[in-house]
Amino acid sequence: MQSDKLKGYFCGAISGASYGLIPLFSLPVMRQGVDFNSLLLYRYLLAALALAVIMMVRGHLKSLALRRDEIPFVLVLGLLYAFSSVFMFRAFDYMATGLVSTMYFVYPVFTALIMATVYGEKMSWGRILSLLMTIGGVGLLYVSDGNDRMSLMGVGLTFATALVYAIYIVITNQSRMRHASGSKVAFWSLVVGSVLFFARTGFGENLQAIPSFEGWCLVLLLAFVPTVVSCTSLVLSIRYVGSTITSILGAMEPVTAVLCGTLVFGEAMSLRIFVGIMVIISGVMVLVASDQMVAIRRAKSRKKGIS
């Protein structure tokens, strides 16, 4: 049981960290003239193919087969995951990437609210403190210099992204897909997304070609790291530690984005950014520690009840 919890924390952190690489791989390709519908089709389709190949090599291809009663849930999850991408990329047209990435992190709040109001999940003080710390840390990572434009449309699209992603996490946790493998949920979410983006490119008529070898390398990385790795890790984390904790662990996403800016693009690491990263990491540690304490208290209570 404890090992499953540790797997959940690890997978949640990996999911958030890998998802934070989306701007790193996608924005340079879009600057080469590729529109976001074409880019997302390549991303989802290549990711689905990669996942199928991985499962075939491992001899588990049959595990991807769907039961009839799973089809409605897969369709909903696939559409939610795809539209979270659509809304985010549209938000990039209206506001700076850093501002969108920061505001997007409101999705753990949406997740916690849905779980509390719809499913009656209680929020411990440890989870509340962790949530406040991680949100505060994310806020420190991005402080506008006054030149970034705020847009009502951009804010609306960013909040829509966060809400749709939160609903995806909750449904994955609360539906019959909770017991499906992470690869199975990820694969069919990507397949449904591929169909959607194929339709959005005019069923291929408006699909734009990737113009360079560098662009193809970035698209392949986009398909594998922040898609295959992130999506499968997300489902596993939800299974082991639940929706709320998984969403809070997503705080690793903006940390990854900031570290990429520093290490890859040579952006300055200010004291404010360093403190923000430390606050986020501390918030995650508080979450793990408090959750373990709650589990220990519950175990002791069960032992007393038996005795």
Order of alpha helices (4+ residues) and beta strands (2+ residues): alpha-alpha-alpha-alpha-alpha-alpha-alpha-alpha-alpha-alpha-alpha-alpha-alpha-alpha
